[in-house]
Protein backbone atom coordinates (compact mmCIF):
# COMPACT_ATOMS: atom_id res chain seq x y z
CA UNK A 1 0.00 0.00 0.00
CA UNK A 2 2.85 2.36 0.90
CA UNK A 3 4.62 1.67 -2.37
CA UNK A 4 1.46 2.25 -4.35
CA UNK A 5 0.85 5.47 -2.40
CA UNK A 6 4.36 6.71 -3.03
CA UNK A 7 4.17 5.91 -6.69
CA UNK A 8 0.84 7.68 -6.95
CA UNK A 9 2.26 10.69 -5.07
CA UNK A 10 5.19 10.95 -7.50
CA UNK A 11 2.89 10.68 -10.50
CA UNK A 12 0.47 13.22 -9.08
CA UNK A 13 3.20 15.84 -8.57
CA UNK A 14 5.02 15.03 -11.77
CA UNK A 15 5.89 18.44 -13.25
CA UNK A 16 4.58 20.25 -10.16
CA UNK A 17 6.13 21.56 -6.95
CA UNK A 18 5.80 19.28 -3.94
CA UNK A 19 3.46 20.31 -1.12
CA UNK A 20 4.88 22.34 1.76
CA UNK A 21 7.44 24.15 -0.42
CA UNK A 22 7.22 27.95 -0.21
CA UNK A 23 9.31 30.85 -1.50
CA UNK A 24 9.50 33.95 0.71
CA UNK A 25 6.49 32.55 2.60
CA UNK A 26 4.40 32.25 -0.60
CA UNK A 27 2.74 28.86 -0.94
CA UNK A 28 3.43 27.55 -4.44
CA UNK A 29 2.67 23.87 -3.75
CA UNK A 30 1.14 22.02 -6.68
CA UNK A 31 2.13 24.69 -9.23
CA UNK A 32 4.34 24.04 -12.19
CA UNK A 33 7.50 26.20 -12.48
CA UNK A 34 5.89 28.70 -14.84
CA UNK A 35 2.85 29.16 -12.58
CA UNK A 36 5.13 29.40 -9.55
CA UNK A 37 7.27 32.07 -11.23
CA UNK A 38 4.16 34.14 -11.93
CA UNK A 39 2.96 33.74 -8.35
CA UNK A 40 6.34 34.71 -6.92
CA UNK A 41 6.62 37.76 -9.19
CA UNK A 42 3.11 38.86 -8.21
CA UNK A 43 3.74 38.64 -4.47
CA UNK A 44 7.41 39.52 -3.94
CA UNK A 45 7.37 43.29 -4.48
CA UNK A 46 10.21 44.21 -2.17
CA UNK A 47 12.61 45.39 -4.93
CA UNK A 48 9.97 47.88 -6.16
CA UNK A 49 8.11 48.70 -2.93
CA UNK A 50 10.76 48.26 -0.22
CA UNK A 51 12.40 51.17 1.55
CA UNK A 52 16.03 51.29 2.62
CA UNK A 53 17.11 54.27 4.71
CA UNK A 54 20.83 55.05 4.47
CA UNK A 55 22.03 57.28 7.32
CA UNK A 56 25.08 59.25 8.39
CA UNK A 57 25.38 61.81 11.20
CA UNK A 58 21.69 62.70 11.25
CA UNK A 59 21.38 62.85 7.48
CA UNK A 60 19.36 60.19 5.66
CA UNK A 61 18.79 59.04 2.09
CA UNK A 62 15.68 56.98 1.22
CA UNK A 63 16.07 54.54 -1.65
CA UNK A 64 14.15 51.62 -3.14
CA UNK A 65 16.09 48.36 -3.53
CA UNK A 66 15.53 48.37 -7.28
CA UNK A 67 17.29 51.75 -7.47
CA UNK A 68 20.35 50.16 -5.92
CA UNK A 69 20.23 47.37 -8.53
CA UNK A 70 18.24 44.64 -6.72
CA UNK A 71 16.18 42.48 -9.11
CA UNK A 72 13.95 39.45 -8.34
CA UNK A 73 14.67 36.40 -10.49
CA UNK A 74 11.28 34.69 -10.16
CA UNK A 75 12.02 32.03 -12.76
CA UNK A 76 15.16 30.82 -11.00
CA UNK A 77 13.33 30.97 -7.66
CA UNK A 78 10.53 28.77 -9.06
CA UNK A 79 13.02 26.34 -10.58
CA UNK A 80 14.79 25.99 -7.21
CA UNK A 81 11.45 25.26 -5.54
CA UNK A 82 10.59 22.68 -8.20
CA UNK A 83 13.95 20.92 -7.72
CA UNK A 84 13.42 20.60 -3.97
CA UNK A 85 12.78 16.91 -3.26
CA UNK A 86 14.04 15.89 -6.69
CA UNK A 87 17.82 15.99 -6.16
CA UNK A 88 20.16 13.36 -4.77
CA UNK A 89 19.46 9.73 -3.97
CA UNK A 90 16.02 8.16 -3.45
CA UNK A 91 16.16 8.35 0.32
CA UNK A 92 17.22 12.01 0.31
CA UNK A 93 14.38 12.85 -2.06
CA UNK A 94 11.78 11.04 0.01
CA UNK A 95 13.12 12.67 3.21
CA UNK A 96 12.86 16.19 1.73
CA UNK A 97 9.37 15.52 0.36
CA UNK A 98 8.16 14.19 3.71
CA UNK A 99 9.77 17.02 5.71
CA UNK A 100 8.23 19.70 3.47
CA UNK A 101 4.81 18.07 3.69
CA UNK A 102 4.94 17.89 7.49
CA UNK A 103 6.45 21.29 8.45
CA UNK A 104 6.82 23.30 5.24
CA UNK A 105 10.13 24.28 3.70
CA UNK A 106 10.61 27.98 2.91
CA UNK A 107 13.15 28.96 0.26
CA UNK A 108 14.60 32.40 -0.14
CA UNK A 109 13.83 34.01 -3.47
CA UNK A 110 16.68 34.36 -5.90
CA UNK A 111 17.75 37.99 -5.92
CA UNK A 112 20.24 39.51 -8.35
CA UNK A 113 22.20 42.61 -7.37
CA UNK A 114 23.71 44.67 -10.15
CA UNK A 115 27.10 45.37 -8.55
CA UNK A 116 27.89 48.23 -10.91
CA UNK A 117 24.61 50.01 -10.13
CA UNK A 118 25.04 49.44 -6.38
CA UNK A 119 28.62 50.69 -6.49
CA UNK A 120 27.55 53.77 -8.42
CA UNK A 121 24.83 54.54 -5.86
CA UNK A 122 27.17 54.27 -2.85
CA UNK A 123 29.83 56.26 -4.73
CA UNK A 124 27.28 59.06 -5.25
CA UNK A 125 26.61 59.14 -1.51
CA UNK A 126 30.35 59.09 -0.83
CA UNK A 127 30.77 62.20 -2.97
CA UNK A 128 28.41 64.01 -0.57
CA UNK A 129 29.89 62.59 2.63
CA UNK A 130 33.61 62.41 1.95
CA UNK A 131 35.69 65.36 3.11
CA UNK A 132 39.44 65.82 2.98
CA UNK A 133 41.63 65.91 6.05
CA UNK A 134 42.63 69.52 6.70
CA UNK A 135 45.26 70.17 9.33
CA UNK A 136 44.78 73.25 11.52
CA UNK A 137 46.94 76.15 10.37
CA UNK A 138 47.99 79.64 11.38
CA UNK A 139 48.18 82.54 8.95
CA UNK A 140 48.87 86.26 9.20
CA UNK A 141 46.87 88.94 7.42
CA UNK A 142 48.47 92.33 7.95
CA UNK A 143 49.32 92.08 11.65
CA UNK A 144 46.32 89.89 12.52
CA UNK A 145 47.04 86.28 13.44
CA UNK A 146 44.30 83.98 12.18
CA UNK A 147 43.69 80.36 13.23
CA UNK A 148 42.23 78.00 10.63
CA UNK A 149 40.78 75.13 12.71
CA UNK A 150 40.98 72.45 10.01
CA UNK A 151 38.70 69.40 9.86
CA UNK A 152 38.75 65.63 10.27
CA UNK A 153 38.97 63.56 7.11
CA UNK A 154 35.97 61.36 6.28
CA UNK A 155 35.87 58.63 3.66
CA UNK A 156 33.01 56.19 2.98
CA UNK A 157 34.15 52.57 3.06
CA UNK A 158 32.30 51.58 -0.11
CA UNK A 159 32.92 47.76 -0.03
CA UNK A 160 31.79 47.36 3.60
CA UNK A 161 28.78 49.65 3.07
CA UNK A 162 27.78 47.53 0.04
CA UNK A 163 28.01 44.38 2.18
CA UNK A 164 25.64 45.87 4.77
CA UNK A 165 23.19 47.06 2.11
CA UNK A 166 23.18 43.61 0.51
CA UNK A 167 22.63 41.87 3.85
CA UNK A 168 19.68 44.17 4.66
CA UNK A 169 18.02 43.68 1.26
CA UNK A 170 18.34 39.90 1.49
CA UNK A 171 16.00 40.00 4.50
CA UNK A 172 13.27 41.43 2.23
CA UNK A 173 12.42 43.91 4.98
CA UNK A 174 12.70 47.66 5.18
CA UNK A 175 15.57 48.85 7.33
CA UNK A 176 18.16 51.47 8.19
CA UNK A 177 21.74 50.98 6.99
CA UNK A 178 24.35 53.37 8.44
CA UNK A 179 27.12 54.38 6.08
CA UNK A 180 30.46 52.93 7.10
CA UNK A 181 32.76 55.97 7.29
CA UNK A 182 36.48 55.96 8.06
CA UNK A 183 37.51 59.09 9.96
CA UNK A 184 41.06 60.47 10.12
CA UNK A 185 41.86 63.00 12.83
CA UNK A 186 44.36 65.87 12.33
CA UNK A 187 47.80 65.33 13.82
CA UNK A 188 48.53 69.00 14.50
CA UNK A 189 48.03 70.05 18.15
CA UNK A 190 48.59 73.20 20.23
CA UNK A 191 47.69 75.72 17.52
CA UNK A 192 46.34 78.29 19.99
CA UNK A 193 49.58 78.58 21.98
CA UNK A 194 51.69 79.34 18.91
CA UNK A 195 49.10 81.77 17.57
CA UNK A 196 49.21 83.66 20.87
CA UNK A 197 53.01 83.75 20.69
CA UNK A 198 52.79 85.22 17.18
CA UNK A 199 50.42 87.90 18.47
CA UNK A 200 52.90 88.84 21.21
CA UNK A 201 55.73 89.06 18.66
CA UNK A 202 53.67 91.41 16.50
CA UNK A 203 52.50 93.43 19.50
CA UNK A 204 55.28 96.01 19.10
CA UNK A 205 58.16 96.88 16.73
CA UNK A 206 61.41 94.93 16.77
CA UNK A 207 64.47 97.15 17.40
CA UNK A 208 67.99 96.00 16.46
CA UNK A 209 70.83 97.93 18.07
CA UNK A 210 74.60 97.97 18.38
CA UNK A 211 76.00 96.20 21.45
CA UNK A 212 76.90 98.28 24.51
CA UNK A 213 80.12 100.23 24.00
CA UNK A 214 79.79 100.39 20.22
CA UNK A 215 79.19 103.75 18.59
CA UNK A 216 77.32 104.31 15.38
CA UNK A 217 73.89 104.56 13.87
CA UNK A 218 70.81 102.71 15.00
CA UNK A 219 68.62 101.38 16.30
CA UNK A 220 67.11 99.78 13.21
CA UNK A 221 63.38 99.28 13.72
CA UNK A 222 61.27 96.63 12.01
CA UNK A 223 57.64 97.66 12.21
CA UNK A 224 55.00 94.98 13.06
CA UNK A 225 53.58 94.97 9.52
CA UNK A 226 57.05 94.23 8.10
CA UNK A 227 57.82 91.77 10.88
CA UNK A 228 54.58 89.91 10.08
CA UNK A 229 55.87 89.26 6.57
CA UNK A 230 58.96 87.64 8.08
CA UNK A 231 57.10 85.19 10.34
CA UNK A 232 56.85 81.53 9.38
CA UNK A 233 55.05 78.63 11.06
CA UNK A 234 57.15 75.50 10.87
CA UNK A 235 55.70 72.02 11.40
CA UNK A 236 57.50 70.07 14.12
CA UNK A 237 56.86 66.33 14.49
CA UNK A 238 56.60 64.98 18.02
CA UNK A 239 56.05 61.23 17.83
CA UNK A 240 52.66 60.55 16.25
CA UNK A 241 51.52 64.14 16.88
CA UNK A 242 52.80 67.37 15.42
CA UNK A 243 52.65 71.05 16.21
CA UNK A 244 53.49 74.40 14.68
CA UNK A 245 56.48 76.45 15.84
CA UNK A 246 56.43 80.15 15.05
CA UNK A 247 59.79 81.56 13.92
CA UNK A 248 61.34 84.42 12.01
CA UNK A 249 62.15 83.33 8.48
CA UNK A 250 65.85 82.55 8.19
CA UNK A 251 65.90 83.58 4.53
CA UNK A 252 64.07 86.91 5.01
CA UNK A 253 66.10 87.77 8.09
CA UNK A 254 69.30 87.01 6.19
CA UNK A 255 68.26 89.33 3.37
CA UNK A 256 67.43 92.15 5.79
CA UNK A 257 70.70 91.81 7.73
CA UNK A 258 72.79 91.51 4.56
CA UNK A 259 71.49 94.91 3.48
CA UNK A 260 72.28 96.28 6.94
CA UNK A 261 75.81 94.83 7.21
CA UNK A 262 77.67 97.49 5.16
CA UNK A 263 76.44 100.23 7.53
CA UNK A 264 78.05 98.44 10.47
CA UNK A 265 81.42 97.57 9.02
CA UNK A 266 84.55 99.35 10.19
CA UNK A 267 88.11 98.56 9.08
CA UNK A 268 90.66 98.39 11.94
CA UNK A 269 93.01 101.41 12.12
CA UNK A 270 96.15 101.74 14.22
CA UNK A 271 96.66 104.59 16.68
CA UNK A 272 98.88 107.43 15.45
CA UNK A 273 101.52 109.11 17.53
CA UNK A 274 104.23 111.77 17.43
CA UNK A 275 107.54 111.27 19.25
CA UNK A 276 108.22 113.79 21.99
CA UNK A 277 112.01 114.46 21.93
CA UNK A 278 111.93 115.96 25.39
CA UNK A 279 110.06 113.18 27.22
CA UNK A 280 111.12 110.48 24.76
CA UNK A 281 107.52 109.21 24.87
CA UNK A 282 104.70 109.00 22.34
CA UNK A 283 101.99 111.65 22.15
CA UNK A 284 98.65 110.26 20.82
CA UNK A 285 97.31 112.28 17.91
CA UNK A 286 94.70 109.84 16.53
CA UNK A 287 92.99 107.04 18.44
CA UNK A 288 93.00 103.47 17.19
CA UNK A 289 89.85 102.09 15.60
CA UNK A 290 88.69 98.57 16.45
CA UNK A 291 87.49 96.88 13.30
CA UNK A 292 84.05 95.32 13.25
CA UNK A 293 81.66 93.52 10.98
CA UNK A 294 78.28 91.89 11.42
CA UNK A 295 78.34 88.26 12.57
CA UNK A 296 75.48 87.26 10.30
CA UNK A 297 74.91 83.66 11.41
CA UNK A 298 75.06 84.35 15.16
CA UNK A 299 72.86 87.44 14.77
CA UNK A 300 70.20 85.35 13.01
CA UNK A 301 70.29 82.77 15.83
CA UNK A 302 70.15 85.46 18.52
CA UNK A 303 67.18 87.25 16.94
CA UNK A 304 65.25 84.01 16.48
CA UNK A 305 65.85 82.96 20.10
CA UNK A 306 65.10 86.33 21.69
CA UNK A 307 62.01 86.95 19.58
CA UNK A 308 60.52 83.67 20.77
CA UNK A 309 61.41 84.69 24.33
CA UNK A 310 59.28 87.82 23.91
CA UNK A 311 62.11 90.38 23.61
CA UNK A 312 61.73 93.32 21.22
CA UNK A 313 65.07 95.12 21.67
CA UNK A 314 67.91 92.91 20.50
CA UNK A 315 71.64 93.77 20.17
CA UNK A 316 73.38 92.69 17.00
CA UNK A 317 76.26 90.20 17.13
CA UNK A 318 79.56 91.64 15.86
CA UNK A 319 83.00 90.28 15.03
CA UNK A 320 85.64 92.68 16.42
CA UNK A 321 89.15 92.97 14.98
CA UNK A 322 91.62 94.92 17.16
CA UNK A 323 94.42 96.88 15.39
CA UNK A 324 98.10 96.00 15.87
CA UNK A 325 98.79 99.27 17.67
CA UNK A 326 96.41 100.56 20.32
CA UNK A 327 96.23 103.85 22.23
CA UNK A 328 97.90 102.42 25.33
CA UNK A 329 101.12 101.26 23.68
CA UNK A 330 104.33 103.00 24.73
CA UNK A 331 107.41 104.07 22.82
CA UNK A 332 109.38 101.38 24.61
CA UNK A 333 106.89 98.68 23.51
CA UNK A 334 107.14 99.83 19.92
CA UNK A 335 110.93 100.23 19.99
CA UNK A 336 110.87 103.97 19.22
CA UNK A 337 113.73 105.69 21.07
CA UNK A 338 114.98 108.62 18.98
CA UNK A 339 114.67 110.62 15.80
CA UNK A 340 116.37 108.72 13.00
CA UNK A 341 116.21 111.33 10.24
CA UNK A 342 114.31 114.41 9.12
CA UNK A 343 113.99 116.47 5.96
CA UNK A 344 112.52 119.93 5.50
CA UNK A 345 110.89 121.24 2.33
CA UNK A 346 109.12 124.48 1.54
CA UNK A 347 106.37 125.18 -0.93
CA UNK A 348 106.08 128.93 -0.89
CA UNK A 349 104.47 130.29 -4.01
CA UNK A 350 102.66 127.02 -4.83
CA UNK A 351 99.19 127.19 -6.32
CA UNK A 352 96.15 126.75 -4.12
CA UNK A 353 95.48 123.34 -5.64
CA UNK A 354 99.03 122.15 -4.96
CA UNK A 355 98.89 123.39 -1.38
CA UNK A 356 95.62 121.52 -0.87
CA UNK A 357 97.14 118.30 -2.26
CA UNK A 358 100.21 118.59 -0.04
CA UNK A 359 98.13 119.19 3.06
CA UNK A 360 95.85 116.26 2.23
CA UNK A 361 98.77 113.89 1.69
CA UNK A 362 100.60 115.07 4.81
CA UNK A 363 97.51 114.49 6.94
CA UNK A 364 97.35 110.91 5.67
CA UNK A 365 100.94 110.21 6.66
CA UNK A 366 101.19 112.21 9.89
CA UNK A 367 101.83 109.81 12.78
CA UNK A 368 101.78 106.73 10.52
CA UNK A 369 103.78 103.83 12.00
CA UNK A 370 106.05 101.76 9.77
CA UNK A 371 107.18 98.55 11.46
CA UNK A 372 110.64 97.03 10.88
CA UNK A 373 110.75 95.24 7.55
CA UNK A 374 107.71 97.07 6.13
CA UNK A 375 107.79 99.27 3.06
CA UNK A 376 106.13 102.68 3.01
CA UNK A 377 104.98 103.96 -0.34
CA UNK A 378 102.78 106.82 -1.46
CA UNK A 379 101.46 104.46 -4.11
C-alpha positions in Angstrom: 0.0 0.0 0.0 2.8 2.4 0.9 4.6 1.7 -2.4 1.5 2.2 -4.4 0.8 5.5 -2.4 4.4 6.7 -3.0 4.2 5.9 -6.7 0.8 7.7 -7.0 2.3 10.7 -5.1 5.2 10.9 -7.5 2.9 10.7 -10.5 0.5 13.2 -9.1 3.2 15.8 -8.6 5.0 15.0 -11.8 5.9 18.4 -13.3 4.6 20.2 -10.2 6.1 21.6 -7.0 5.8 19.3 -3.9 3.5 20.3 -1.1 4.9 22.3 1.8 7.4 24.1 -0.4 7.2 28.0 -0.2 9.3 30.8 -1.5 9.5 33.9 0.7 6.5 32.5 2.6 4.4 32.2 -0.6 2.7 28.9 -0.9 3.4 27.5 -4.4 2.7 23.9 -3.7 1.1 22.0 -6.7 2.1 24.7 -9.2 4.3 24.0 -12.2 7.5 26.2 -12.5 5.9 28.7 -14.8 2.9 29.2 -12.6 5.1 29.4 -9.5 7.3 32.1 -11.2 4.2 34.1 -11.9 3.0 33.7 -8.4 6.3 34.7 -6.9 6.6 37.8 -9.2 3.1 38.9 -8.2 3.7 38.6 -4.5 7.4 39.5 -3.9 7.4 43.3 -4.5 10.2 44.2 -2.2 12.6 45.4 -4.9 10.0 47.9 -6.2 8.1 48.7 -2.9 10.8 48.3 -0.2 12.4 51.2 1.6 16.0 51.3 2.6 17.1 54.3 4.7 20.8 55.1 4.5 22.0 57.3 7.3 25.1 59.3 8.4 25.4 61.8 11.2 21.7 62.7 11.2 21.4 62.8 7.5 19.4 60.2 5.7 18.8 59.0 2.1 15.7 57.0 1.2 16.1 54.5 -1.6 14.2 51.6 -3.1 16.1 48.4 -3.5 15.5 48.4 -7.3 17.3 51.8 -7.5 20.4 50.2 -5.9 20.2 47.4 -8.5 18.2 44.6 -6.7 16.2 42.5 -9.1 14.0 39.5 -8.3 14.7 36.4 -10.5 11.3 34.7 -10.2 12.0 32.0 -12.8 15.2 30.8 -11.0 13.3 31.0 -7.7 10.5 28.8 -9.1 13.0 26.3 -10.6 14.8 26.0 -7.2 11.4 25.3 -5.5 10.6 22.7 -8.2 13.9 20.9 -7.7 13.4 20.6 -4.0 12.8 16.9 -3.3 14.0 15.9 -6.7 17.8 16.0 -6.2 20.2 13.4 -4.8 19.5 9.7 -4.0 16.0 8.2 -3.4 16.2 8.4 0.3 17.2 12.0 0.3 14.4 12.8 -2.1 11.8 11.0 0.0 13.1 12.7 3.2 12.9 16.2 1.7 9.4 15.5 0.4 8.2 14.2 3.7 9.8 17.0 5.7 8.2 19.7 3.5 4.8 18.1 3.7 4.9 17.9 7.5 6.4 21.3 8.5 6.8 23.3 5.2 10.1 24.3 3.7 10.6 28.0 2.9 13.2 29.0 0.3 14.6 32.4 -0.1 13.8 34.0 -3.5 16.7 34.4 -5.9 17.8 38.0 -5.9 20.2 39.5 -8.3 22.2 42.6 -7.4 23.7 44.7 -10.1 27.1 45.4 -8.5 27.9 48.2 -10.9 24.6 50.0 -10.1 25.0 49.4 -6.4 28.6 50.7 -6.5 27.5 53.8 -8.4 24.8 54.5 -5.9 27.2 54.3 -2.9 29.8 56.3 -4.7 27.3 59.1 -5.3 26.6 59.1 -1.5 30.3 59.1 -0.8 30.8 62.2 -3.0 28.4 64.0 -0.6 29.9 62.6 2.6 33.6 62.4 2.0 35.7 65.4 3.1 39.4 65.8 3.0 41.6 65.9 6.0 42.6 69.5 6.7 45.3 70.2 9.3 44.8 73.2 11.5 46.9 76.1 10.4 48.0 79.6 11.4 48.2 82.5 8.9 48.9 86.3 9.2 46.9 88.9 7.4 48.5 92.3 8.0 49.3 92.1 11.7 46.3 89.9 12.5 47.0 86.3 13.4 44.3 84.0 12.2 43.7 80.4 13.2 42.2 78.0 10.6 40.8 75.1 12.7 41.0 72.4 10.0 38.7 69.4 9.9 38.7 65.6 10.3 39.0 63.6 7.1 36.0 61.4 6.3 35.9 58.6 3.7 33.0 56.2 3.0 34.2 52.6 3.1 32.3 51.6 -0.1 32.9 47.8 0.0 31.8 47.4 3.6 28.8 49.6 3.1 27.8 47.5 0.0 28.0 44.4 2.2 25.6 45.9 4.8 23.2 47.1 2.1 23.2 43.6 0.5 22.6 41.9 3.8 19.7 44.2 4.7 18.0 43.7 1.3 18.3 39.9 1.5 16.0 40.0 4.5 13.3 41.4 2.2 12.4 43.9 5.0 12.7 47.7 5.2 15.6 48.9 7.3 18.2 51.5 8.2 21.7 51.0 7.0 24.3 53.4 8.4 27.1 54.4 6.1 30.5 52.9 7.1 32.8 56.0 7.3 36.5 56.0 8.1 37.5 59.1 10.0 41.1 60.5 10.1 41.9 63.0 12.8 44.4 65.9 12.3 47.8 65.3 13.8 48.5 69.0 14.5 48.0 70.1 18.1 48.6 73.2 20.2 47.7 75.7 17.5 46.3 78.3 20.0 49.6 78.6 22.0 51.7 79.3 18.9 49.1 81.8 17.6 49.2 83.7 20.9 53.0 83.7 20.7 52.8 85.2 17.2 50.4 87.9 18.5 52.9 88.8 21.2 55.7 89.1 18.7 53.7 91.4 16.5 52.5 93.4 19.5 55.3 96.0 19.1 58.2 96.9 16.7 61.4 94.9 16.8 64.5 97.1 17.4 68.0 96.0 16.5 70.8 97.9 18.1 74.6 98.0 18.4 76.0 96.2 21.5 76.9 98.3 24.5 80.1 100.2 24.0 79.8 100.4 20.2 79.2 103.8 18.6 77.3 104.3 15.4 73.9 104.6 13.9 70.8 102.7 15.0 68.6 101.4 16.3 67.1 99.8 13.2 63.4 99.3 13.7 61.3 96.6 12.0 57.6 97.7 12.2 55.0 95.0 13.1 53.6 95.0 9.5 57.0 94.2 8.1 57.8 91.8 10.9 54.6 89.9 10.1 55.9 89.3 6.6 59.0 87.6 8.1 57.1 85.2 10.3 56.9 81.5 9.4 55.0 78.6 11.1 57.2 75.5 10.9 55.7 72.0 11.4 57.5 70.1 14.1 56.9 66.3 14.5 56.6 65.0 18.0 56.1 61.2 17.8 52.7 60.6 16.2 51.5 64.1 16.9 52.8 67.4 15.4 52.7 71.0 16.2 53.5 74.4 14.7 56.5 76.4 15.8 56.4 80.1 15.0 59.8 81.6 13.9 61.3 84.4 12.0 62.2 83.3 8.5 65.9 82.5 8.2 65.9 83.6 4.5 64.1 86.9 5.0 66.1 87.8 8.1 69.3 87.0 6.2 68.3 89.3 3.4 67.4 92.2 5.8 70.7 91.8 7.7 72.8 91.5 4.6 71.5 94.9 3.5 72.3 96.3 6.9 75.8 94.8 7.2 77.7 97.5 5.2 76.4 100.2 7.5 78.0 98.4 10.5 81.4 97.6 9.0 84.6 99.4 10.2 88.1 98.6 9.1 90.7 98.4 11.9 93.0 101.4 12.1 96.2 101.7 14.2 96.7 104.6 16.7 98.9 107.4 15.4 101.5 109.1 17.5 104.2 111.8 17.4 107.5 111.3 19.3 108.2 113.8 22.0 112.0 114.5 21.9 111.9 116.0 25.4 110.1 113.2 27.2 111.1 110.5 24.8 107.5 109.2 24.9 104.7 109.0 22.3 102.0 111.7 22.2 98.7 110.3 20.8 97.3 112.3 17.9 94.7 109.8 16.5 93.0 107.0 18.4 93.0 103.5 17.2 89.9 102.1 15.6 88.7 98.6 16.5 87.5 96.9 13.3 84.1 95.3 13.3 81.7 93.5 11.0 78.3 91.9 11.4 78.3 88.3 12.6 75.5 87.3 10.3 74.9 83.7 11.4 75.1 84.4 15.2 72.9 87.4 14.8 70.2 85.4 13.0 70.3 82.8 15.8 70.1 85.5 18.5 67.2 87.2 16.9 65.3 84.0 16.5 65.9 83.0 20.1 65.1 86.3 21.7 62.0 87.0 19.6 60.5 83.7 20.8 61.4 84.7 24.3 59.3 87.8 23.9 62.1 90.4 23.6 61.7 93.3 21.2 65.1 95.1 21.7 67.9 92.9 20.5 71.6 93.8 20.2 73.4 92.7 17.0 76.3 90.2 17.1 79.6 91.6 15.9 83.0 90.3 15.0 85.6 92.7 16.4 89.1 93.0 15.0 91.6 94.9 17.2 94.4 96.9 15.4 98.1 96.0 15.9 98.8 99.3 17.7 96.4 100.6 20.3 96.2 103.8 22.2 97.9 102.4 25.3 101.1 101.3 23.7 104.3 103.0 24.7 107.4 104.1 22.8 109.4 101.4 24.6 106.9 98.7 23.5 107.1 99.8 19.9 110.9 100.2 20.0 110.9 104.0 19.2 113.7 105.7 21.1 115.0 108.6 19.0 114.7 110.6 15.8 116.4 108.7 13.0 116.2 111.3 10.2 114.3 114.4 9.1 114.0 116.5 6.0 112.5 119.9 5.5 110.9 121.2 2.3 109.1 124.5 1.5 106.4 125.2 -0.9 106.1 128.9 -0.9 104.5 130.3 -4.0 102.7 127.0 -4.8 99.2 127.2 -6.3 96.2 126.8 -4.1 95.5 123.3 -5.6 99.0 122.1 -5.0 98.9 123.4 -1.4 95.6 121.5 -0.9 97.1 118.3 -2.3 100.2 118.6 0.0 98.1 119.2 3.1 95.8 116.3 2.2 98.8 113.9 1.7 100.6 115.1 4.8 97.5 114.5 6.9 97.3 110.9 5.7 100.9 110.2 6.7 101.2 112.2 9.9 101.8 109.8 12.8 101.8 106.7 10.5 103.8 103.8 12.0 106.0 101.8 9.8 107.2 98.6 11.5 110.6 97.0 10.9 110.7 95.2 7.5 107.7 97.1 6.1 107.8 99.3 3.1 106.1 102.7 3.0 105.0 104.0 -0.3 102.8 106.8 -1.5 101.5 104.5 -4.1 
